Amino acid sequence: MRKNSLFISCRIFIAFACSGAFACSQVNTGKGHVMIDTIMGDLKIELHVLPAEPFFKKEQVAADKVTEGMLVVGGAKPLALNSKPAPNHHLVAHVFDAKTGKAITNAKVSIGFQPLSEKGIKSGNPVKVPIVIMQAIGKGEQSTHYGNNVIMPDGSYSVAVAVMGNKVSFKISLSSAPVDSMKGMDMH
């Protein structure tokens, strides 16, 4: 457990929104992260923003008997917790079959974010997130998700997610506060 990790504040005021023809719902677990989901055709997309997570290769998990963190199963290089500057959030999308709830383990996903001004207008440079395909250690294929650790200072953001050609945009507000645990991500 890590103390004083950053998390998404309850001050999201309905400060999220979906653009496009998709309905969204937002859940704040109270455990240090926020999840927003939407249905896009046959897919259910969950956007999670939570404290940065450690990444491990399969060999590391076995050799060191690692029980928490993210198992890298493919994609880009993860942004390590000890990177300079250090990441403060784990920005990921889970992709599920909307009818069965089964995780899609081979989805083509892209994620990007851009700061928003106080008036909600995109400002600053957009950031493309290098997509790591990962699973929560010990949770198996059903926990497959896509994204990476990122650096997102407190503020409001537009987060664009594309999954197999379908695009959705979320607006979120981030704020830091101490939290005792990072065990907030529900892996179905």
TORKENU-213954 format. One line per 5 residues: number of its first residue (from 0); their letters; for each residue x, y, z of N, C-alpha, C, O. Coordinates in Angstrom, 2 decimals, decimal comma. Example, Ala and Ser with C-alpha at 12.3 -4.5 7.8 and 13.67 -1.06 7.14 Angstrom:
<rs>
0	as	13,19/-5,69/7,80/12,30/-4,50/7,80/13,20/-3,30/7,80/14,24/-3,32/8,46; 12,85/-2,25/7,08/13,67/-1,06/7,14/12,90/0,03/7,87/13,41/1,14/8,04 .
</rs>
This chain:
<rs>
0	mrkns	0,84/-1,19/0,00/0,00/0,00/0,00/0,87/1,24/0,00/1,89/1,29/0,69; 0,47/2,22/-0,77/1,21/3,47/-0,82/0,39/4,57/-0,17/-0,82/4,66/-0,38; 1,05/5,38/0,61/0,40/6,53/1,23/0,58/7,75/0,34/1,53/7,82/-0,44; -0,32/8,69/0,47/-0,24/9,97/-0,23/-0,17/9,84/-1,73/0,45/10,67/-2,40; -0,80/8,83/-2,28/-0,92/8,72/-3,73/-1,93/9,77/-4,20/-2,79/10,19/-3,43 .
5	lfisc	-1,80/10,17/-5,45/-2,77/11,11/-6,01/-4,00/10,33/-6,46/-3,89/9,17/-6,83; -5,15/10,97/-6,42/-6,34/10,32/-6,93/-7,30/11,33/-7,50/-7,12/12,54/-7,34; -8,31/10,83/-8,15/-9,32/11,68/-8,74/-10,29/12,06/-7,63/-10,84/11,20/-6,95; -10,48/13,32/-7,46/-11,30/13,81/-6,36/-12,78/13,57/-6,61/-13,22/13,38/-7,74; -13,52/13,59/-5,53/-14,98/13,53/-5,64/-15,51/14,82/-6,26/-16,70/14,90/-6,57 .
10	rifia	-14,65/15,83/-6,43/-15,09/17,09/-7,01/-15,23/16,97/-8,52/-14,81/17,87/-9,24; -15,80/15,93/-8,99/-15,96/15,79/-10,43/-17,26/16,46/-10,85/-17,55/16,47/-12,05; -17,99/16,99/-10,02/-19,24/17,69/-10,19/-20,06/17,25/-11,38/-20,77/18,13/-11,87; -20,11/16,18/-11,89/-20,66/15,85/-13,20/-19,74/16,58/-14,18/-20,18/17,03/-15,24; -18,48/16,68/-13,82/-17,51/17,36/-14,67/-16,97/16,40/-15,71/-15,87/16,58/-16,23 .
15	facsg	-17,72/15,41/-15,99/-17,36/14,55/-17,09/-18,51/14,65/-18,07/-19,64/14,97/-17,70; -18,21/14,37/-19,28/-19,26/14,35/-20,30/-18,79/13,48/-21,44/-17,59/13,35/-21,70; -19,74/12,89/-22,12/-19,42/12,15/-23,33/-19,80/13,02/-24,50/-20,81/13,73/-24,45; -19,00/12,98/-25,53/-19,44/13,63/-26,76/-19,77/12,54/-27,76/-19,24/11,43/-27,67; -20,60/12,84/-28,67/-21,04/11,85/-29,64/-22,41/11,34/-29,23/-23,07/11,93/-28,37 .
20	afacs	-22,83/10,27/-29,83/-24,18/9,75/-29,60/-24,20/8,67/-28,53/-25,08/7,80/-28,55; -23,28/8,70/-27,61/-23,17/7,65/-26,61/-23,55/8,18/-25,24/-23,18/9,29/-24,87; -24,30/7,38/-24,49/-24,65/7,74/-23,12/-23,55/7,24/-22,19/-23,00/6,15/-22,40; -23,24/8,02/-21,18/-22,18/7,64/-20,24/-22,75/7,61/-18,83/-23,73/8,28/-18,52; -22,10/6,81/-18,00/-22,38/6,88/-16,58/-21,05/6,91/-15,86/-20,07/6,33/-16,32 .
25	qvntg	-21,02/7,59/-14,72/-19,77/7,78/-13,98/-19,94/7,25/-12,58/-20,97/7,47/-11,94; -18,90/6,55/-12,10/-18,90/6,02/-10,75/-17,62/6,47/-10,07/-16,53/6,30/-10,62; -17,74/7,03/-8,88/-16,56/7,32/-8,06/-16,58/6,30/-6,95/-17,47/6,31/-6,10; -15,59/5,40/-6,95/-15,60/4,30/-6,00/-15,27/4,75/-4,58/-15,50/4,00/-3,63; -14,73/5,95/-4,43/-14,29/6,38/-3,11/-13,00/5,71/-2,70/-12,52/5,92/-1,59 .
30	kghvm	-12,42/4,89/-3,57/-11,19/4,17/-3,28/-10,02/4,71/-4,10/-9,04/4,00/-4,32; -10,11/5,94/-4,54/-8,98/6,53/-5,23/-9,06/6,52/-6,73/-8,05/6,76/-7,40; -10,23/6,24/-7,29/-10,31/6,34/-8,74/-11,72/6,60/-9,19/-12,70/6,41/-8,46; -11,80/7,04/-10,44/-13,08/7,28/-11,08/-13,18/6,40/-12,31/-12,19/6,18/-13,02; -14,38/5,89/-12,56/-14,64/5,10/-13,75/-15,84/5,71/-14,46/-16,86/6,02/-13,84 .
35	idtim	-15,70/5,89/-15,76/-16,78/6,36/-16,61/-16,98/5,29/-17,67/-16,01/4,79/-18,23; -18,24/4,92/-17,95/-18,44/3,93/-18,99/-19,47/4,38/-20,00/-20,26/5,29/-19,75; -19,42/3,74/-21,15/-20,36/4,02/-22,22/-20,50/2,78/-23,09/-19,63/1,91/-23,10; -21,60/2,70/-23,80/-21,81/1,62/-24,76/-21,61/2,21/-26,15/-22,20/3,23/-26,50; -20,77/1,54/-26,95/-20,54/1,94/-28,34/-20,83/0,72/-29,21/-19,99/-0,17/-29,35 .
40	gdlki	-22,02/0,67/-29,78/-22,39/-0,48/-30,59/-22,41/-1,74/-29,75/-23,16/-1,83/-28,77; -21,58/-2,72/-30,12/-21,52/-3,99/-29,40/-20,51/-3,98/-28,27/-20,29/-5,00/-27,63; -19,89/-2,81/-28,02/-18,82/-2,73/-27,02/-19,22/-1,87/-25,83/-19,91/-0,86/-25,98; -18,77/-2,27/-24,66/-18,85/-1,43/-23,47/-17,43/-0,95/-23,19/-16,51/-1,76/-23,09; -17,26/0,37/-23,08/-15,95/0,96/-22,82/-15,98/1,57/-21,42/-16,88/2,35/-21,09 .
45	elhvl	-14,99/1,21/-20,61/-14,83/1,82/-19,29/-13,53/2,60/-19,29/-12,47/2,05/-19,57; -13,60/3,88/-18,98/-12,41/4,71/-18,82/-12,12/4,78/-17,33/-12,98/5,16/-16,54; -10,90/4,41/-16,94/-10,48/4,48/-15,55/-9,32/5,46/-15,42/-8,40/5,45/-16,24; -9,36/6,29/-14,40/-8,24/7,16/-14,05/-8,00/6,93/-12,56/-8,88/7,18/-11,73; -6,80/6,46/-12,23/-6,47/6,15/-10,84/-4,99/6,39/-10,61/-4,29/6,77/-11,55 .
50	paepf	-4,49/6,19/-9,41/-3,06/6,43/-9,16/-2,18/5,55/-10,04/-2,55/4,44/-10,39; -1,00/6,07/-10,38/-0,05/5,33/-11,21/0,21/3,95/-10,61/0,24/3,78/-9,39; 0,40/2,97/-11,48/0,57/1,57/-11,09/1,94/1,05/-11,50/2,50/1,51/-12,50; 2,51/0,10/-10,76/3,75/-0,55/-11,20/3,44/-1,58/-12,29/2,39/-2,22/-12,27; 4,36/-1,73/-13,24/4,24/-2,71/-14,31/5,30/-3,79/-14,14/6,40/-3,52/-13,67 .
55	fkkeq	4,95/-5,02/-14,53/5,87/-6,14/-14,42/5,76/-7,03/-15,65/4,69/-7,15/-16,24; 6,88/-7,65/-16,01/6,87/-8,68/-17,05/6,53/-10,00/-16,38/6,66/-10,15/-15,17; 6,09/-10,96/-17,20/5,68/-12,28/-16,69/6,79/-12,92/-15,86/6,53/-13,50/-14,81; 8,04/-12,80/-16,33/9,17/-13,40/-15,62/9,37/-12,76/-14,24/9,70/-13,45/-13,28; 9,16/-11,45/-14,15/9,31/-10,75/-12,87/8,25/-11,21/-11,89/8,53/-11,42/-10,71 .
60	vaadk	7,02/-11,36/-12,38/5,92/-11,78/-11,51/6,23/-13,13/-10,90/6,05/-13,33/-9,70; 6,71/-14,06/-11,72/7,01/-15,41/-11,23/8,22/-15,41/-10,30/8,17/-15,99/-9,22; 9,32/-14,76/-10,72/10,56/-14,79/-9,95/10,43/-14,07/-8,61/10,94/-14,54/-7,59; 9,74/-12,94/-8,61/9,64/-12,12/-7,39/8,34/-12,36/-6,63/8,10/-11,72/-5,61; 7,50/-13,28/-7,11/6,21/-13,57/-6,48/5,38/-12,30/-6,28/4,82/-12,07/-5,21 .
65	vtegm	5,31/-11,48/-7,33/4,57/-10,22/-7,30/3,07/-10,53/-7,28/2,60/-11,38/-8,04; 2,32/-9,85/-6,41/0,89/-10,10/-6,29/0,02/-8,89/-6,63/-1,19/-9,02/-6,76; 0,63/-7,72/-6,78/-0,14/-6,51/-7,12/0,59/-5,75/-8,20/1,82/-5,74/-8,27; -0,19/-5,09/-9,05/0,37/-4,30/-10,13/-0,16/-4,79/-11,46/-1,13/-5,55/-11,52; 0,48/-4,34/-12,53/0,04/-4,66/-13,88/1,02/-5,59/-14,57/2,23/-5,35/-14,57 .
70	lvvgg	0,48/-6,65/-15,17/1,25/-7,58/-15,98/1,21/-7,10/-17,42/0,12/-6,99/-18,00; 2,36/-6,81/-18,01/2,42/-6,36/-19,39/2,26/-7,58/-20,30/3,02/-8,54/-20,20; 1,25/-7,53/-21,19/1,05/-8,64/-22,12/1,30/-8,23/-23,57/1,24/-9,07/-24,46; 1,59/-6,95/-23,82/1,89/-6,49/-25,17/1,82/-4,98/-25,28/1,60/-4,27/-24,30; 2,02/-4,51/-26,50/1,89/-3,09/-26,77/3,14/-2,30/-26,48/4,25/-2,82/-26,55 .
75	akpla	2,96/-1,03/-26,15/4,05/-0,07/-25,94/4,78/-0,32/-24,62/4,38/-1,14/-23,81; 5,86/0,42/-24,45/6,63/0,36/-23,21/5,88/1,14/-22,12/5,44/2,26/-22,34; 5,74/0,53/-20,94/5,05/1,22/-19,84/5,89/2,38/-19,29/7,12/2,34/-19,34; 5,22/3,40/-18,79/5,88/4,50/-18,09/6,05/4,07/-16,63/5,08/3,98/-15,89; 7,29/3,82/-16,24/7,59/3,30/-14,90/7,35/4,35/-13,82/7,43/5,55/-14,07 .
80	lnskp	7,06/3,87/-12,62/6,82/4,76/-11,48/8,04/5,62/-11,17/7,90/6,74/-10,68; 9,25/5,11/-11,45/10,47/5,87/-11,13/10,96/6,72/-12,30/12,09/7,21/-12,27; 10,13/6,90/-13,33/10,49/7,77/-14,45/10,62/9,20/-13,97/10,02/9,58/-12,96; 11,39/9,99/-14,68/11,54/11,42/-14,36/11,01/12,24/-15,52/11,56/12,13/-16,62; 9,99/13,05/-15,35/9,19/13,18/-14,13/8,32/11,95/-13,92/7,97/11,24/-14,87 .
85	apnhh	7,97/11,73/-12,68/7,20/10,54/-12,31/5,74/10,69/-12,73/5,15/11,77/-12,61; 5,14/9,60/-13,24/3,72/9,64/-13,57/2,89/9,70/-12,29/3,30/9,20/-11,24; 1,72/10,32/-12,40/0,85/10,40/-11,22/-0,49/9,70/-11,40/-1,23/9,53/-10,44; -0,80/9,30/-12,63/-2,09/8,63/-12,88/-1,91/7,43/-13,79/-0,94/7,34/-14,55; -2,85/6,52/-13,71/-2,95/5,33/-14,56/-4,22/5,56/-15,37/-5,33/5,47/-14,84 .
90	lvahv	-4,07/5,85/-16,66/-5,20/6,18/-17,54/-5,41/5,00/-18,48/-4,56/4,72/-19,33; -6,54/4,31/-18,33/-6,76/3,08/-19,08/-8,21/2,94/-19,53/-9,13/3,55/-18,97; -8,39/2,12/-20,57/-9,72/1,77/-21,05/-9,86/0,25/-21,00/-9,00/-0,49/-21,48; -10,96/-0,20/-20,42/-11,35/-1,61/-20,47/-12,36/-1,72/-21,61/-13,19/-0,83/-21,79; -12,29/-2,79/-22,36/-13,20/-3,01/-23,48/-13,88/-4,36/-23,30/-13,22/-5,39/-23,17 .
95	fdakt	-15,21/-4,34/-23,28/-15,99/-5,54/-23,05/-17,02/-5,74/-24,15/-17,45/-4,77/-24,78; -17,40/-6,97/-24,38/-18,55/-7,27/-25,22/-19,77/-6,77/-24,43/-19,99/-7,20/-23,30; -20,56/-5,89/-25,02/-21,68/-5,27/-24,30/-22,74/-6,29/-23,87/-23,41/-6,09/-22,86; -22,88/-7,36/-24,62/-23,91/-8,35/-24,29/-23,44/-9,35/-23,25/-24,18/-9,67/-22,31; -22,22/-9,85/-23,39/-21,74/-10,92/-22,50/-20,93/-10,41/-21,31/-20,81/-11,10/-20,30 .
100	gkait	-20,38/-9,19/-21,43/-19,53/-8,66/-20,38/-18,11/-9,21/-20,43/-17,29/-8,88/-19,57; -17,82/-10,03/-21,41/-16,50/-10,64/-21,53/-15,50/-9,61/-22,07/-15,80/-8,86/-22,99; -14,29/-9,59/-21,47/-13,25/-8,67/-21,90/-12,81/-8,97/-23,33/-12,65/-10,13/-23,71; -12,61/-7,92/-24,11/-12,04/-8,05/-25,46/-10,53/-7,92/-25,29/-10,03/-6,87/-24,89; -9,81/-8,98/-25,60/-8,37/-9,02/-25,33/-7,52/-8,64/-26,53/-6,29/-8,57/-26,42 .
105	nakvs	-8,15/-8,38/-27,68/-7,39/-8,03/-28,87/-7,89/-6,76/-29,53/-7,81/-6,62/-30,75; -8,41/-5,84/-28,75/-8,97/-4,60/-29,29/-7,85/-3,67/-29,76/-6,75/-3,67/-29,21; -8,15/-2,89/-30,78/-7,24/-1,84/-31,23/-7,73/-0,57/-30,55/-8,81/-0,06/-30,86; -6,92/-0,05/-29,63/-7,33/1,08/-28,78/-6,33/2,21/-28,89/-5,12/1,98/-28,93; -6,83/3,43/-28,93/-5,97/4,61/-28,78/-6,60/5,53/-27,75/-7,82/5,62/-27,65 .
110	igfqp	-5,75/6,20/-26,99/-6,19/7,14/-25,95/-5,33/8,39/-26,06/-4,12/8,30/-26,24; -5,95/9,52/-25,94/-5,23/10,79/-25,90/-5,95/11,73/-24,96/-7,15/11,56/-24,69; -5,24/12,71/-24,45/-5,89/13,70/-23,59/-5,32/15,08/-23,87/-4,21/15,22/-24,37; -6,12/16,09/-23,54/-5,72/17,48/-23,73/-6,30/18,31/-22,60/-7,47/18,15/-22,24; -5,49/19,20/-22,04/-6,00/20,07/-20,97/-7,14/20,95/-21,48/-7,21/21,28/-22,67 .
115	lsekg	-8,03/21,31/-20,56/-9,12/22,23/-20,87/-8,94/23,51/-20,06/-8,48/23,47/-18,92; -9,29/24,63/-20,65/-9,23/25,91/-19,95/-10,35/25,97/-18,93/-11,19/25,07/-18,86; -10,37/27,03/-18,12/-11,44/27,20/-17,13/-12,80/27,30/-17,80/-13,82/27,03/-17,17; -12,83/27,68/-19,07/-14,09/27,77/-19,82/-14,43/26,48/-20,54/-15,42/26,42/-21,28; -13,62/25,42/-20,33/-13,89/24,13/-20,94/-13,44/24,00/-22,38/-13,88/23,10/-23,09 .
120	iksgn	-12,56/24,90/-22,81/-12,04/24,88/-24,17/-10,68/24,20/-24,18/-9,86/24,43/-23,29; -10,44/23,34/-25,18/-9,15/22,66/-25,27/-8,03/23,68/-25,34/-8,08/24,64/-26,12; -7,01/23,45/-24,51/-5,85/24,34/-24,48/-4,61/23,49/-24,23/-4,72/22,34/-23,79; -3,46/24,02/-24,50/-2,25/23,23/-24,29/-2,11/22,16/-25,36/-2,92/22,06/-26,28; -1,07/21,38/-25,22/-0,77/20,37/-26,22/-1,51/19,07/-25,95/-1,61/18,64/-24,80 .
125	pvkvp	-2,03/18,43/-27,01/-2,62/17,11/-26,82/-1,52/16,08/-26,54/-0,40/16,22/-27,02; -1,85/15,07/-25,76/-0,91/14,01/-25,40/-1,47/12,68/-25,89/-2,59/12,31/-25,53; -0,69/11,97/-26,69/-1,07/10,63/-27,14/-0,49/9,64/-26,15/0,71/9,66/-25,88; -1,32/8,77/-25,60/-0,88/7,80/-24,61/-0,35/6,55/-25,32/-1,07/5,93/-26,10; 0,91/6,17/-25,06/1,41/4,91/-25,62/0,63/3,75/-25,00/0,61/3,61/-23,77 .
130	ivimq	0,00/2,93/-25,82/-0,91/1,90/-25,31/-0,17/0,62/-24,94/0,42/-0,06/-25,78; -0,22/0,31/-23,65/0,26/-0,96/-23,12/-0,97/-1,85/-22,98/-2,01/-1,41/-22,49; -0,85/-3,09/-23,41/-1,91/-4,07/-23,17/-1,51/-4,79/-21,89/-0,41/-5,33/-21,79; -2,41/-4,78/-20,92/-2,04/-5,28/-19,58/-3,19/-6,04/-18,94/-4,34/-5,98/-19,38; -2,83/-6,75/-17,88/-3,80/-7,42/-17,02/-3,41/-7,14/-15,58/-2,23/-6,97/-15,28 .
135	aigkg	-4,39/-7,09/-14,71/-4,09/-6,99/-13,28/-3,48/-8,32/-12,85/-4,01/-9,38/-13,18; -2,38/-8,27/-12,13/-1,68/-9,49/-11,72/-2,63/-10,38/-10,92/-3,27/-9,94/-9,97; -2,70/-11,63/-11,33/-3,55/-12,61/-10,66/-5,00/-12,60/-11,09/-5,78/-13,42/-10,60; -5,39/-11,70/-11,98/-6,80/-11,59/-12,38/-7,09/-12,20/-13,74/-8,26/-12,43/-14,06; -6,07/-12,48/-14,54/-6,27/-13,16/-15,82/-6,82/-12,29/-16,93/-6,88/-11,07/-16,82 .
140	eqsth	-7,21/-12,97/-18,02/-7,64/-12,28/-19,25/-8,83/-11,37/-19,05/-8,93/-10,35/-19,74; -9,74/-11,69/-18,14/-10,93/-10,86/-17,93/-10,55/-9,45/-17,47/-11,36/-8,53/-17,59; -9,34/-9,28/-16,95/-8,89/-7,95/-16,49/-8,09/-7,20/-17,55/-7,53/-6,14/-17,27; -8,04/-7,73/-18,78/-7,28/-7,08/-19,85/-7,77/-5,65/-20,05/-8,97/-5,39/-20,12; -6,82/-4,72/-20,13/-7,15/-3,33/-20,40/-5,98/-2,66/-21,11/-4,91/-3,24/-21,26 .
145	ygnnv	-6,21/-1,42/-21,55/-5,32/-0,73/-22,47/-5,05/0,69/-21,96/-5,98/1,39/-21,58; -3,79/1,10/-21,96/-3,44/2,46/-21,53/-2,04/2,49/-20,99/-1,18/1,73/-21,43; -1,79/3,38/-20,02/-0,45/3,54/-19,49/-0,51/4,47/-18,28/-1,53/5,09/-18,01; 0,60/4,54/-17,57/0,76/5,59/-16,58/0,99/6,90/-17,32/1,60/6,91/-18,39; 0,50/8,00/-16,77/0,62/9,30/-17,43/0,91/10,38/-16,39/0,78/10,17/-15,19 .
150	impdg	1,31/11,53/-16,90/1,49/12,71/-16,07/0,35/13,66/-16,39/0,29/14,22/-17,49; -0,55/13,84/-15,44/-1,71/14,72/-15,61/-1,83/15,57/-14,35/-2,40/15,13/-13,35; -1,30/16,80/-14,39/-1,46/17,69/-13,23/-2,94/17,95/-12,94/-3,79/17,71/-13,80; -3,23/18,42/-11,75/-4,59/18,79/-11,41/-5,16/19,70/-12,48/-4,46/20,57/-13,01; -6,43/19,51/-12,81/-7,09/20,34/-13,81/-8,15/19,55/-14,55/-8,46/18,41/-14,19 .
155	sysva	-8,70/20,16/-15,57/-9,73/19,53/-16,39/-9,12/19,08/-17,71/-8,21/19,72/-18,25; -9,66/17,97/-18,23/-9,12/17,37/-19,45/-10,24/16,84/-20,33/-11,31/16,46/-19,86; -9,97/16,83/-21,62/-10,75/16,07/-22,57/-9,94/14,81/-22,84/-8,77/14,88/-23,19; -10,57/13,64/-22,68/-9,91/12,37/-22,92/-10,62/11,69/-24,09/-11,81/11,39/-24,01; -9,89/11,45/-25,17/-10,44/10,82/-26,36/-10,04/9,35/-26,37/-8,86/9,02/-26,19 .
160	vavmg	-11,01/8,48/-26,58/-10,75/7,04/-26,65/-11,32/6,54/-27,98/-12,47/6,81/-28,31; -10,49/5,81/-28,73/-10,96/5,17/-29,96/-10,76/3,67/-29,79/-9,69/3,21/-29,39; -11,81/2,92/-30,09/-11,76/1,46/-29,99/-12,28/0,90/-31,31/-13,45/1,05/-31,65; -11,39/0,25/-32,02/-11,72/-0,41/-33,28/-12,56/0,51/-34,18/-13,59/0,10/-34,72; -12,10/1,77/-34,32/-12,73/2,72/-35,21/-13,82/3,57/-34,59/-14,20/4,59/-35,17 .
165	nkvsf	-14,35/3,19/-33,44/-15,38/3,98/-32,75/-14,69/4,96/-31,81/-13,75/4,59/-31,11; -15,17/6,21/-31,78/-14,53/7,23/-30,95/-15,53/7,81/-29,97/-16,70/7,99/-30,27; -15,01/8,10/-28,76/-15,80/8,77/-27,74/-14,86/9,72/-26,99/-13,66/9,46/-26,88; -15,41/10,80/-26,49/-14,61/11,78/-25,75/-15,25/12,02/-24,39/-16,46/12,18/-24,27; -14,41/12,04/-23,36/-14,86/12,27/-21,99/-14,23/13,56/-21,47/-13,11/13,89/-21,85 .
170	kisls	-14,93/14,27/-20,63/-14,36/15,43/-19,94/-14,27/15,07/-18,47/-15,26/14,65/-17,86; -13,07/15,25/-17,90/-12,86/14,91/-16,49/-12,11/16,04/-15,79/-11,42/16,83/-16,44; -12,26/16,11/-14,49/-11,50/17,04/-13,66/-10,72/16,24/-12,64/-11,27/15,35/-11,98; -9,44/16,54/-12,51/-8,56/15,82/-11,59/-8,11/16,72/-10,47/-7,88/17,92/-10,67; -7,99/16,13/-9,30/-7,54/16,85/-8,12/-6,78/15,87/-7,25/-7,11/14,69/-7,22 .
175	sapvd	-5,77/16,34/-6,55/-4,96/15,45/-5,72/-5,40/15,50/-4,27/-5,88/16,52/-3,77; -5,23/14,37/-3,62/-5,50/14,25/-2,18/-4,89/12,95/-1,71/-4,70/12,04/-2,52; -4,56/12,82/-0,42/-3,98/11,57/0,06/-5,01/10,44/0,04/-6,20/10,66/0,21; -4,51/9,23/-0,17/-5,36/8,05/-0,16/-4,53/6,88/0,38/-3,32/6,83/0,15; -5,16/5,96/1,08/-4,44/4,85/1,69/-4,19/3,68/0,75/-3,21/2,95/0,92 .
180	smkgm	-5,06/3,48/-0,23/-4,94/2,27/-1,05/-5,24/2,55/-2,50/-6,02/3,45/-2,83; -4,62/1,77/-3,37/-4,88/1,87/-4,81/-5,76/0,72/-5,27/-5,84/0,48/-6,48; -6,39/-0,01/-4,39/-7,14/-1,20/-4,78/-8,56/-0,87/-5,23/-9,50/-1,57/-4,84; -8,73/0,17/-6,04/-10,06/0,58/-6,43/-10,55/0,04/-7,74/-11,75/0,16/-8,02; -9,71/-0,55/-8,57/-10,15/-0,95/-9,89/-10,88/-2,29/-9,83/-10,31/-3,30/-9,41 .
185	dmh	-12,12/-2,29/-10,25/-12,92/-3,50/-10,30/-12,56/-4,24/-11,58/-12,72/-3,70/-12,67; -12,09/-5,45/-11,46/-11,65/-6,21/-12,62/-12,70/-7,21/-13,09/-12,36/-8,18/-13,76; -13,93/-7,00/-12,76/-15,06/-7,83/-13,19/-14,91/-9,23/-12,76/-15,77/-10,06/-13,04 .
</rs>
